[in-house]
């Protein structure tokens, strides 16, 4: 058995392997479910701070490790 990780993004609808597997509708439903659960801001890469205000993430804004 082999497995592949397929990002749930705008490219999944044109992913030939995903379409061939018969799981495209399942992937689309998973993306819809997670979007409804956590919100579109996180899907788009926007982090919310503790006050609930959105801010775009960038390397310069992140604390040094």
CHARMM internal coordinates of N, CA and C (Angstrom, degrees):
IC EDIT
DIST 1 N 1 CA 1.4525
DIST 1 CA 1 C 1.5229
ANGL 1 N 1 CA 1 C 109.05
DIST 1 C 2 N 1.3033
ANGL 1 CA 1 C 2 N 116.03
DIHE 1 N 1 CA 1 C 2 N 135.87
DIST 2 N 2 CA 1.4548
ANGL 1 C 2 N 2 CA 119.69
DIHE 1 CA 1 C 2 N 2 CA 175.27
DIST 2 CA 2 C 1.5264
ANGL 2 N 2 CA 2 C 108.76
DIHE 1 C 2 N 2 CA 2 C -122.22
DIST 2 C 3 N 1.3115
ANGL 2 CA 2 C 3 N 115.10
DIHE 2 N 2 CA 2 C 3 N 150.01
DIST 3 N 3 CA 1.4540
ANGL 2 C 3 N 3 CA 121.99
DIHE 2 CA 2 C 3 N 3 CA -178.36
DIST 3 CA 3 C 1.5193
ANGL 3 N 3 CA 3 C 108.93
DIHE 2 C 3 N 3 CA 3 C -126.88
DIST 3 C 4 N 1.3132
ANGL 3 CA 3 C 4 N 116.14
DIHE 3 N 3 CA 3 C 4 N 152.80
DIST 4 N 4 CA 1.4588
ANGL 3 C 4 N 4 CA 121.75
DIHE 3 CA 3 C 4 N 4 CA 176.52
DIST 4 CA 4 C 1.5223
ANGL 4 N 4 CA 4 C 108.38
DIHE 3 C 4 N 4 CA 4 C -134.14
DIST 4 C 5 N 1.3073
ANGL 4 CA 4 C 5 N 115.84
DIHE 4 N 4 CA 4 C 5 N 142.58
DIST 5 N 5 CA 1.4559
ANGL 4 C 5 N 5 CA 120.92
DIHE 4 CA 4 C 5 N 5 CA 174.50
DIST 5 CA 5 C 1.5191
ANGL 5 N 5 CA 5 C 106.91
DIHE 4 C 5 N 5 CA 5 C -93.15
DIST 5 C 6 N 1.3124
ANGL 5 CA 5 C 6 N 115.94
DIHE 5 N 5 CA 5 C 6 N 122.83
DIST 6 N 6 CA 1.4597
ANGL 5 C 6 N 6 CA 121.36
DIHE 5 CA 5 C 6 N 6 CA -178.98
DIST 6 CA 6 C 1.5209
ANGL 6 N 6 CA 6 C 107.68
DIHE 5 C 6 N 6 CA 6 C -116.27
DIST 6 C 7 N 1.3334
ANGL 6 CA 6 C 7 N 117.31
DIHE 6 N 6 CA 6 C 7 N 117.53
DIST 7 N 7 CA 1.4580
ANGL 6 C 7 N 7 CA 119.42
DIHE 6 CA 6 C 7 N 7 CA 177.90
DIST 7 CA 7 C 1.5264
ANGL 7 N 7 CA 7 C 110.72
DIHE 6 C 7 N 7 CA 7 C -62.60
DIST 7 C 8 N 1.3199
ANGL 7 CA 7 C 8 N 115.87
DIHE 7 N 7 CA 7 C 8 N 136.42
DIST 8 N 8 CA 1.4571
ANGL 7 C 8 N 8 CA 120.12
DIHE 7 CA 7 C 8 N 8 CA 177.05
DIST 8 CA 8 C 1.5212
ANGL 8 N 8 CA 8 C 107.49
DIHE 7 C 8 N 8 CA 8 C -87.22
DIST 8 C 9 N 1.3205
ANGL 8 CA 8 C 9 N 115.01
DIHE 8 N 8 CA 8 C 9 N 83.84
DIST 9 N 9 CA 1.4612
ANGL 8 C 9 N 9 CA 120.92
DIHE 8 CA 8 C 9 N 9 CA -178.16
DIST 9 CA 9 C 1.5192
ANGL 9 N 9 CA 9 C 109.33
DIHE 8 C 9 N 9 CA 9 C -137.65
DIST 9 C 10 N 1.3124
ANGL 9 CA 9 C 10 N 116.53
DIHE 9 N 9 CA 9 C 10 N -172.25
DIST 10 N 10 CA 1.4492
ANGL 9 C 10 N 10 CA 121.39
DIHE 9 CA 9 C 10 N 10 CA -177.87
DIST 10 CA 10 C 1.5112
ANGL 10 N 10 CA 10 C 114.38
DIHE 9 C 10 N 10 CA 10 C -61.61
DIST 10 C 11 N 1.3297
ANGL 10 CA 10 C 11 N 117.47
DIHE 10 N 10 CA 10 C 11 N -19.00
DIST 11 N 11 CA 1.4626
ANGL 10 C 11 N 11 CA 121.00
DIHE 10 CA 10 C 11 N 11 CA -179.17
DIST 11 CA 11 C 1.5234
ANGL 11 N 11 CA 11 C 113.31
DIHE 10 C 11 N 11 CA 11 C -85.64
DIST 11 C 12 N 1.3230
ANGL 11 CA 11 C 12 N 117.46
DIHE 11 N 11 CA 11 C 12 N -9.50
DIST 12 N 12 CA 1.4602
ANGL 11 C 12 N 12 CA 118.22
DIHE 11 CA 11 C 12 N 12 CA -175.08
DIST 12 CA 12 C 1.5266
ANGL 12 N 12 CA 12 C 111.81
DIHE 11 C 12 N 12 CA 12 C -66.47
DIST 12 C 13 N 1.3249
ANGL 12 CA 12 C 13 N 117.67
DIHE 12 N 12 CA 12 C 13 N -27.20
DIST 13 N 13 CA 1.4685
ANGL 12 C 13 N 13 CA 119.69
DIHE 12 CA 12 C 13 N 13 CA -179.41
DIST 13 CA 13 C 1.5226
ANGL 13 N 13 CA 13 C 112.54
DIHE 12 C 13 N 13 CA 13 C -69.34
DIST 13 C 14 N 1.3182
ANGL 13 CA 13 C 14 N 117.41
DIHE 13 N 13 CA 13 C 14 N -20.19
DIST 14 N 14 CA 1.4651
ANGL 13 C 14 N 14 CA 120.92
DIHE 13 CA 13 C 14 N 14 CA 178.98
DIST 14 CA 14 C 1.5317
ANGL 14 N 14 CA 14 C 112.42
DIHE 13 C 14 N 14 CA 14 C -109.13
DIST 14 C 15 N 1.3206
ANGL 14 CA 14 C 15 N 117.12
DIHE 14 N 14 CA 14 C 15 N 9.81
DIST 15 N 15 CA 1.4557
ANGL 14 C 15 N 15 CA 122.23
DIHE 14 CA 14 C 15 N 15 CA 179.44
DIST 15 CA 15 C 1.5285
ANGL 15 N 15 CA 15 C 108.99
DIHE 14 C 15 N 15 CA 15 C -76.86
DIST 15 C 16 N 1.3268
ANGL 15 CA 15 C 16 N 116.11
DIHE 15 N 15 CA 15 C 16 N 108.29
DIST 16 N 16 CA 1.4666
ANGL 15 C 16 N 16 CA 121.47
DIHE 15 CA 15 C 16 N 16 CA -175.36
DIST 16 CA 16 C 1.5278
ANGL 16 N 16 CA 16 C 112.44
DIHE 15 C 16 N 16 CA 16 C -60.26
DIST 16 C 17 N 1.3190
ANGL 16 CA 16 C 17 N 117.05
DIHE 16 N 16 CA 16 C 17 N -41.26
DIST 17 N 17 CA 1.4657
ANGL 16 C 17 N 17 CA 120.22
DIHE 16 CA 16 C 17 N 17 CA -178.83
DIST 17 CA 17 C 1.5262
ANGL 17 N 17 CA 17 C 110.83
DIHE 16 C 17 N 17 CA 17 C -65.31
DIST 17 C 18 N 1.3214
ANGL 17 CA 17 C 18 N 116.66
DIHE 17 N 17 CA 17 C 18 N -39.79
DIST 18 N 18 CA 1.4640
ANGL 17 C 18 N 18 CA 120.22
DIHE 17 CA 17 C 18 N 18 CA 178.99
DIST 18 CA 18 C 1.5223
ANGL 18 N 18 CA 18 C 110.38
DIHE 17 C 18 N 18 CA 18 C -66.73
DIST 18 C 19 N 1.3029
ANGL 18 CA 18 C 19 N 116.98
DIHE 18 N 18 CA 18 C 19 N -43.58
DIST 19 N 19 CA 1.4703
ANGL 18 C 19 N 19 CA 120.55
DIHE 18 CA 18 C 19 N 19 CA 177.51
DIST 19 CA 19 C 1.5232
ANGL 19 N 19 CA 19 C 110.92
DIHE 18 C 19 N 19 CA 19 C -61.24
DIST 19 C 20 N 1.3250
ANGL 19 CA 19 C 20 N 116.42
DIHE 19 N 19 CA 19 C 20 N -44.77
DIST 20 N 20 CA 1.4649
ANGL 19 C 20 N 20 CA 121.20
DIHE 19 CA 19 C 20 N 20 CA -178.56
DIST 20 CA 20 C 1.5252
ANGL 20 N 20 CA 20 C 111.68
DIHE 19 C 20 N 20 CA 20 C -65.02
DIST 20 C 21 N 1.3327
ANGL 20 CA 20 C 21 N 116.64
DIHE 20 N 20 CA 20 C 21 N -29.01
DIST 21 N 21 CA 1.4632
ANGL 20 C 21 N 21 CA 119.83
DIHE 20 CA 20 C 21 N 21 CA -178.42
DIST 21 CA 21 C 1.5196
ANGL 21 N 21 CA 21 C 112.68
DIHE 20 C 21 N 21 CA 21 C -73.05
DIST 21 C 22 N 1.3297
ANGL 21 CA 21 C 22 N 116.17
DIHE 21 N 21 CA 21 C 22 N -18.05
DIST 22 N 22 CA 1.4560
ANGL 21 C 22 N 22 CA 119.49
DIHE 21 CA 21 C 22 N 22 CA -177.42
DIST 22 CA 22 C 1.5181
ANGL 22 N 22 CA 22 C 113.43
DIHE 21 C 22 N 22 CA 22 C 83.59
DIST 22 C 23 N 1.3347
ANGL 22 CA 22 C 23 N 117.25
DIHE 22 N 22 CA 22 C 23 N 9.94
DIST 23 N 23 CA 1.4609
ANGL 22 C 23 N 23 CA 120.92
DIHE 22 CA 22 C 23 N 23 CA -176.09
DIST 23 CA 23 C 1.5290
ANGL 23 N 23 CA 23 C 113.56
DIHE 22 C 23 N 23 CA 23 C -109.49
DIST 23 C 24 N 1.3242
ANGL 23 CA 23 C 24 N 118.24
DIHE 23 N 23 CA 23 C 24 N 13.47
DIST 24 N 24 CA 1.4543
ANGL 23 C 24 N 24 CA 120.10
DIHE 23 CA 23 C 24 N 24 CA -178.84
DIST 24 CA 24 C 1.5270
ANGL 24 N 24 CA 24 C 111.29
DIHE 23 C 24 N 24 CA 24 C -61.50
DIST 24 C 25 N 1.3159
ANGL 24 CA 24 C 25 N 118.39
DIHE 24 N 24 CA 24 C 25 N -45.59
DIST 25 N 25 CA 1.4689
ANGL 24 C 25 N 25 CA 120.08
DIHE 24 CA 24 C 25 N 25 CA -179.43
DIST 25 CA 25 C 1.5260
ANGL 25 N 25 CA 25 C 110.78
DIHE 24 C 25 N 25 CA 25 C -64.18
DIST 25 C 26 N 1.3115
ANGL 25 CA 25 C 26 N 116.90
DIHE 25 N 25 CA 25 C 26 N -33.89
DIST 26 N 26 CA 1.4705
ANGL 25 C 26 N 26 CA 121.02
DIHE 25 CA 25 C 26 N 26 CA 177.16
DIST 26 CA 26 C 1.5340
ANGL 26 N 26 CA 26 C 110.58
DIHE 25 C 26 N 26 CA 26 C -66.48
DIST 26 C 27 N 1.3337
ANGL 26 CA 26 C 27 N 117.05
DIHE 26 N 26 CA 26 C 27 N -40.21
DIST 27 N 27 CA 1.4599
ANGL 26 C 27 N 27 CA 121.75
DIHE 26 CA 26 C 27 N 27 CA 177.75
DIST 27 CA 27 C 1.5275
ANGL 27 N 27 CA 27 C 110.36
DIHE 26 C 27 N 27 CA 27 C -66.79
DIST 27 C 28 N 1.3269
ANGL 27 CA 27 C 28 N 116.93
DIHE 27 N 27 CA 27 C 28 N -41.99
DIST 28 N 28 CA 1.4554
ANGL 27 C 28 N 28 CA 120.64
DIHE 27 CA 27 C 28 N 28 CA 177.95
DIST 28 CA 28 C 1.5233
ANGL 28 N 28 CA 28 C 110.99
DIHE 27 C 28 N 28 CA 28 C -61.45
DIST 28 C 29 N 1.3317
ANGL 28 CA 28 C 29 N 117.12
DIHE 28 N 28 CA 28 C 29 N -41.14
DIST 29 N 29 CA 1.4639
ANGL 28 C 29 N 29 CA 121.17
DIHE 28 CA 28 C 29 N 29 CA 178.35
DIST 29 CA 29 C 1.5275
ANGL 29 N 29 CA 29 C 110.68
DIHE 28 C 29 N 29 CA 29 C -66.41
DIST 29 C 30 N 1.3267
ANGL 29 CA 29 C 30 N 117.56
DIHE 29 N 29 CA 29 C 30 N -38.81
DIST 30 N 30 CA 1.4655
ANGL 29 C 30 N 30 CA 121.35
DIHE 29 CA 29 C 30 N 30 CA 178.44
DIST 30 CA 30 C 1.5230
ANGL 30 N 30 CA 30 C 110.39
DIHE 29 C 30 N 30 CA 30 C -62.55
DIST 30 C 31 N 1.3323
ANGL 30 CA 30 C 31 N 117.64
DIHE 30 N 30 CA 30 C 31 N -42.56
DIST 31 N 31 CA 1.4624
ANGL 30 C 31 N 31 CA 121.07
DIHE 30 CA 30 C 31 N 31 CA 178.05
DIST 31 CA 31 C 1.5206
ANGL 31 N 31 CA 31 C 110.34
DIHE 30 C 31 N 31 CA 31 C -63.91
DIST 31 C 32 N 1.3106
ANGL 31 CA 31 C 32 N 117.35
DIHE 31 N 31 CA 31 C 32 N -42.74
DIST 32 N 32 CA 1.4609
ANGL 31 C 32 N 32 CA 121.33
DIHE 31 CA 31 C 32 N 32 CA 177.68
DIST 32 CA 32 C 1.5319
ANGL 32 N 32 CA 32 C 111.06
DIHE 31 C 32 N 32 CA 32 C -61.81
DIST 32 C 33 N 1.3228
ANGL 32 CA 32 C 33 N 116.47
DIHE 32 N 32 CA 32 C 33 N -44.15
DIST 33 N 33 CA 1.4636
ANGL 32 C 33 N 33 CA 121.22
DIHE 32 CA 32 C 33 N 33 CA 179.90
DIST 33 CA 33 C 1.5244
ANGL 33 N 33 CA 33 C 111.64
DIHE 32 C 33 N 33 CA 33 C -61.44
DIST 33 C 34 N 1.3333
ANGL 33 CA 33 C 34 N 117.28
DIHE 33 N 33 CA 33 C 34 N -46.41
DIST 34 N 34 CA 1.4600
ANGL 33 C 34 N 34 CA 120.02
DIHE 33 CA 33 C 34 N 34 CA -177.10
DIST 34 CA 34 C 1.5239
ANGL 34 N 34 CA 34 C 110.76
DIHE 33 C 34 N 34 CA 34 C -71.04
DIST 34 C 35 N 1.3332
ANGL 34 CA 34 C 35 N 117.35
DIHE 34 N 34 CA 34 C 35 N -34.70
DIST 35 N 35 CA 1.4621
ANGL 34 C 35 N 35 CA 120.39
DIHE 34 CA 34 C 35 N 35 CA 176.62
DIST 35 CA 35 C 1.5197
ANGL 35 N 35 CA 35 C 110.26
DIHE 34 C 35 N 35 CA 35 C -63.32
DIST 35 C 36 N 1.3207
ANGL 35 CA 35 C 36 N 117.11
DIHE 35 N 35 CA 35 C 36 N -43.58
DIST 36 N 36 CA 1.4598
ANGL 35 C 36 N 36 CA 120.96
DIHE 35 CA 35 C 36 N 36 CA 177.83
DIST 36 CA 36 C 1.5217
ANGL 36 N 36 CA 36 C 111.87
DIHE 35 C 36 N 36 CA 36 C -65.58
DIST 36 C 37 N 1.3060
ANGL 36 CA 36 C 37 N 117.20
DIHE 36 N 36 CA 36 C 37 N -32.34
DIST 37 N 37 CA 1.4558
ANGL 36 C 37 N 37 CA 121.82
DIHE 36 CA 36 C 37 N 37 CA -177.74
DIST 37 CA 37 C 1.5282
ANGL 37 N 37 CA 37 C 112.68
DIHE 36 C 37 N 37 CA 37 C -75.86
DIST 37 C 38 N 1.3307
ANGL 37 CA 37 C 38 N 117.32
DIHE 37 N 37 CA 37 C 38 N -48.67
DIST 38 N 38 CA 1.4640
ANGL 37 C 38 N 38 CA 119.29
DIHE 37 CA 37 C 38 N 38 CA -174.13
DIST 38 CA 38 C 1.5188
ANGL 38 N 38 CA 38 C 114.15
DIHE 37 C 38 N 38 CA 38 C -106.07
DIST 38 C 39 N 1.3216
ANGL 38 CA 38 C 39 N 117.79
DIHE 38 N 38 CA 38 C 39 N -13.96
DIST 39 N 39 CA 1.4531
ANGL 38 C 39 N 39 CA 121.09
DIHE 38 CA 38 C 39 N 39 CA 177.83
DIST 39 CA 39 C 1.5158
ANGL 39 N 39 CA 39 C 113.13
DIHE 38 C 39 N 39 CA 39 C 98.20
DIST 39 C 40 N 1.3088
ANGL 39 CA 39 C 40 N 114.41
DIHE 39 N 39 CA 39 C 40 N 152.99
DIST 40 N 40 CA 1.4592
ANGL 39 C 40 N 40 CA 121.77
DIHE 39 CA 39 C 40 N 40 CA -177.48
DIST 40 CA 40 C 1.5230
ANGL 40 N 40 CA 40 C 112.24
DIHE 39 C 40 N 40 CA 40 C -65.60
DIST 40 C 41 N 1.3488
ANGL 40 CA 40 C 41 N 118.69
DIHE 40 N 40 CA 40 C 41 N -28.78
DIST 41 N 41 CA 1.4725
ANGL 40 C 41 N 41 CA 121.13
DIHE 40 CA 40 C 41 N 41 CA -179.81
DIST 41 CA 41 C 1.5192
ANGL 41 N 41 CA 41 C 111.68
DIHE 40 C 41 N 41 CA 41 C -56.21
DIST 41 C 42 N 1.3126
ANGL 41 CA 41 C 42 N 117.40
DIHE 41 N 41 CA 41 C 42 N -41.79
DIST 42 N 42 CA 1.4606
ANGL 41 C 42 N 42 CA 119.94
DIHE 41 CA 41 C 42 N 42 CA -179.65
DIST 42 CA 42 C 1.5258
ANGL 42 N 42 CA 42 C 111.77
DIHE 41 C 42 N 42 CA 42 C -72.82
DIST 42 C 43 N 1.3098
ANGL 42 CA 42 C 43 N 116.45
DIHE 42 N 42 CA 42 C 43 N -33.65
DIST 43 N 43 CA 1.4592
ANGL 42 C 43 N 43 CA 120.45
DIHE 42 CA 42 C 43 N 43 CA 177.86
DIST 43 CA 43 C 1.5285
ANGL 43 N 43 CA 43 C 109.46
DIHE 42 C 43 N 43 CA 43 C -64.98
DIST 43 C 44 N 1.3264
ANGL 43 CA 43 C 44 N 116.71
DIHE 43 N 43 CA 43 C 44 N -37.64
DIST 44 N 44 CA 1.4603
ANGL 43 C 44 N 44 CA 122.37
DIHE 43 CA 43 C 44 N 44 CA -178.96
DIST 44 CA 44 C 1.5194
ANGL 44 N 44 CA 44 C 113.04
DIHE 43 C 44 N 44 CA 44 C -81.44
DIST 44 C 45 N 1.3250
ANGL 44 CA 44 C 45 N 118.30
DIHE 44 N 44 CA 44 C 45 N -3.29
DIST 45 N 45 CA 1.4559
ANGL 44 C 45 N 45 CA 121.30
DIHE 44 CA 44 C 45 N 45 CA 177.47
DIST 45 CA 45 C 1.5081
ANGL 45 N 45 CA 45 C 114.24
DIHE 44 C 45 N 45 CA 45 C 89.05
DIST 45 C 46 N 1.3261
ANGL 45 CA 45 C 46 N 116.97
DIHE 45 N 45 CA 45 C 46 N 22.24
DIST 46 N 46 CA 1.4556
ANGL 45 C 46 N 46 CA 120.66
DIHE 45 CA 45 C 46 N 46 CA 177.37
DIST 46 CA 46 C 1.5147
ANGL 46 N 46 CA 46 C 107.93
DIHE 45 C 46 N 46 CA 46 C -103.13
DIST 46 C 47 N 1.3332
ANGL 46 CA 46 C 47 N 115.88
DIHE 46 N 46 CA 46 C 47 N 125.53
DIST 47 N 47 CA 1.4554
ANGL 46 C 47 N 47 CA 121.02
DIHE 46 CA 46 C 47 N 47 CA 177.67
DIST 47 CA 47 C 1.5203
ANGL 47 N 47 CA 47 C 109.43
DIHE 46 C 47 N 47 CA 47 C -91.88
DIST 47 C 48 N 1.3173
ANGL 47 CA 47 C 48 N 116.96
DIHE 47 N 47 CA 47 C 48 N 142.89
DIST 48 N 48 CA 1.4512
ANGL 47 C 48 N 48 CA 121.06
DIHE 47 CA 47 C 48 N 48 CA 173.86
DIST 48 CA 48 C 1.5135
ANGL 48 N 48 CA 48 C 108.61
DIHE 47 C 48 N 48 CA 48 C -100.29
DIST 48 C 49 N 1.3273
ANGL 48 CA 48 C 49 N 116.89
DIHE 48 N 48 CA 48 C 49 N 132.02
DIST 49 N 49 CA 1.4568
ANGL 48 C 49 N 49 CA 119.35
DIHE 48 CA 48 C 49 N 49 CA 176.61
DIST 49 CA 49 C 1.5267
ANGL 49 N 49 CA 49 C 109.35
DIHE 48 C 49 N 49 CA 49 C -79.38
DIST 49 C 50 N 1.2949
ANGL 49 CA 49 C 50 N 118.20
DIHE 49 N 49 CA 49 C 50 N 179.87
DIST 50 N 50 CA 1.4599
ANGL 49 C 50 N 50 CA 122.58
DIHE 49 CA 49 C 50 N 50 CA -175.53
DIST 50 CA 50 C 1.5251
ANGL 50 N 50 CA 50 C 112.87
DIHE 49 C 50 N 50 CA 50 C -63.57
DIST 50 C 51 N 1.3298
ANGL 50 CA 50 C 51 N 119.13
DIHE 50 N 50 CA 50 C 51 N -18.97
DIST 51 N 51 CA 1.4551
ANGL 50 C 51 N 51 CA 121.26
DIHE 50 CA 50 C 51 N 51 CA 179.12
DIST 51 CA 51 C 1.5206
ANGL 51 N 51 CA 51 C 111.27
DIHE 50 C 51 N 51 CA 51 C -87.42
DIST 51 C 52 N 1.3362
ANGL 51 CA 51 C 52 N 117.02
DIHE 51 N 51 CA 51 C 52 N -7.02
DIST 52 N 52 CA 1.4480
ANGL 51 C 52 N 52 CA 120.86
DIHE 51 CA 51 C 52 N 52 CA 179.39
DIST 52 CA 52 C 1.5095
ANGL 52 N 52 CA 52 C 113.86
DIHE 51 C 52 N 52 CA 52 C 89.07
DIST 52 C 53 N 1.3240
ANGL 52 CA 52 C 53 N 117.70
DIHE 52 N 52 CA 52 C 53 N 5.39
DIST 53 N 53 CA 1.4575
ANGL 52 C 53 N 53 CA 121.25
DIHE 52 CA 52 C 53 N 53 CA 177.96
DIST 53 CA 53 C 1.5220
ANGL 53 N 53 CA 53 C 109.23
DIHE 52 C 53 N 53 CA 53 C -88.77
DIST 53 C 54 N 1.3000
ANGL 53 CA 53 C 54 N 115.96
DIHE 53 N 53 CA 53 C 54 N 136.11
DIST 54 N 54 CA 1.4582
ANGL 53 C 54 N 54 CA 120.28
DIHE 53 CA 53 C 54 N 54 CA -178.83
DIST 54 CA 54 C 1.5077
ANGL 54 N 54 CA 54 C 111.93
DIHE 53 C 54 N 54 CA 54 C -78.29
DIST 54 C 55 N 1.3010
ANGL 54 CA 54 C 55 N 115.82
DIHE 54 N 54 CA 54 C 55 N 146.31
DIST 55 N 55 CA 1.4589
ANGL 54 C 55 N 55 CA 121.79
DIHE 54 CA 54 C 55 N 55 CA 173.48
DIST 55 CA 55 C 1.5063
ANGL 55 N 55 CA 55 C 108.07
DIHE 54 C 55 N 55 CA 55 C -150.66
DIST 55 C 56 N 1.3037
ANGL 55 CA 55 C 56 N 116.35
DIHE 55 N 55 CA 55 C 56 N 140.86
DIST 56 N 56 CA 1.4609
ANGL 55 C 56 N 56 CA 120.17
DIHE 55 CA 55 C 56 N 56 CA 178.71
DIST 56 CA 56 C 1.5078
ANGL 56 N 56 CA 56 C 109.76
DIHE 55 C 56 N 56 CA 56 C -73.50
DIST 56 C 57 N 1.3104
ANGL 56 CA 56 C 57 N 116.35
DIHE 56 N 56 CA 56 C 57 N 139.88
DIST 57 N 57 CA 1.4579
ANGL 56 C 57 N 57 CA 121.21
DIHE 56 CA 56 C 57 N 57 CA 178.28
DIST 57 CA 57 C 1.5127
ANGL 57 N 57 CA 57 C 109.46
DIHE 56 C 57 N 57 CA 57 C -85.06
DIST 57 C 58 N 1.3003
ANGL 57 CA 57 C 58 N 116.47
DIHE 57 N 57 CA 57 C 58 N 139.80
DIST 58 N 58 CA 1.4562
ANGL 57 C 58 N 58 CA 120.76
DIHE 57 CA 57 C 58 N 58 CA 170.80
DIST 58 CA 58 C 1.5085
ANGL 58 N 58 CA 58 C 107.62
DIHE 57 C 58 N 58 CA 58 C -148.86
DIST 58 C 59 N 1.3000
ANGL 58 CA 58 C 59 N 115.10
DIHE 58 N 58 CA 58 C 59 N 161.48
DIST 59 N 59 CA 1.4647
ANGL 58 C 59 N 59 CA 119.80
DIHE 58 CA 58 C 59 N 59 CA -178.88
DIST 59 CA 59 C 1.5200
ANGL 59 N 59 CA 59 C 111.38
DIHE 58 C 59 N 59 CA 59 C -58.94
DIST 59 C 60 N 1.3320
ANGL 59 CA 59 C 60 N 118.51
DIHE 59 N 59 CA 59 C 60 N -37.59
DIST 60 N 60 CA 1.4540
ANGL 59 C 60 N 60 CA 121.05
DIHE 59 CA 59 C 60 N 60 CA -177.14
DIST 60 CA 60 C 1.5182
ANGL 60 N 60 CA 60 C 112.48
DIHE 59 C 60 N 60 CA 60 C -70.01
DIST 60 C 61 N 1.3366
ANGL 60 CA 60 C 61 N 118.37
DIHE 60 N 60 CA 60 C 61 N -21.42
DIST 61 N 61 CA 1.4527
ANGL 60 C 61 N 61 CA 121.62
DIHE 60 CA 60 C 61 N 61 CA -178.60
DIST 61 CA 61 C 1.5205
ANGL 61 N 61 CA 61 C 112.35
DIHE 60 C 61 N 61 CA 61 C -89.30
DIST 61 C 62 N 1.3121
ANGL 61 CA 61 C 62 N 116.60
DIHE 61 N 61 CA 61 C 62 N -14.17
DIST 62 N 62 CA 1.4512
ANGL 61 C 62 N 62 CA 119.92
DIHE 61 CA 61 C 62 N 62 CA -176.48
DIST 62 CA 62 C 1.5209
ANGL 62 N 62 CA 62 C 110.90
DIHE 61 C 62 N 62 CA 62 C -85.89
DIST 62 C 63 N 1.3421
ANGL 62 CA 62 C 63 N 116.53
DIHE 62 N 62 CA 62 C 63 N 141.34
DIST 63 N 63 CA 1.4671
ANGL 62 C 63 N 63 CA 118.47
DIHE 62 CA 62 C 63 N 63 CA 177.41
DIST 63 CA 63 C 1.5260
ANGL 63 N 63 CA 63 C 110.73
DIHE 62 C 63 N 63 CA 63 C -65.89
DIST 63 C 64 N 1.3152
ANGL 63 CA 63 C 64 N 115.15
DIHE 63 N 63 CA 63 C 64 N 148.89
DIST 64 N 64 CA 1.4727
ANGL 63 C 64 N 64 CA 120.56
DIHE 63 CA 63 C 64 N 64 CA 177.66
DIST 64 CA 64 C 1.5223
ANGL 64 N 64 CA 64 C 110.02
DIHE 63 C 64 N 64 CA 64 C -65.50
DIST 64 C 65 N 1.2993
ANGL 64 CA 64 C 65 N 116.77
DIHE 64 N 64 CA 64 C 65 N 143.28
DIST 65 N 65 CA 1.4715
ANGL 64 C 65 N 65 CA 121.36
DIHE 64 CA 64 C 65 N 65 CA -178.71
DIST 65 CA 65 C 1.5116
ANGL 65 N 65 CA 65 C 110.57
DIHE 64 C 65 N 65 CA 65 C -81.66
END
COOR INIT
IC SEED 1 N 1 CA 1 C
IC BUILD
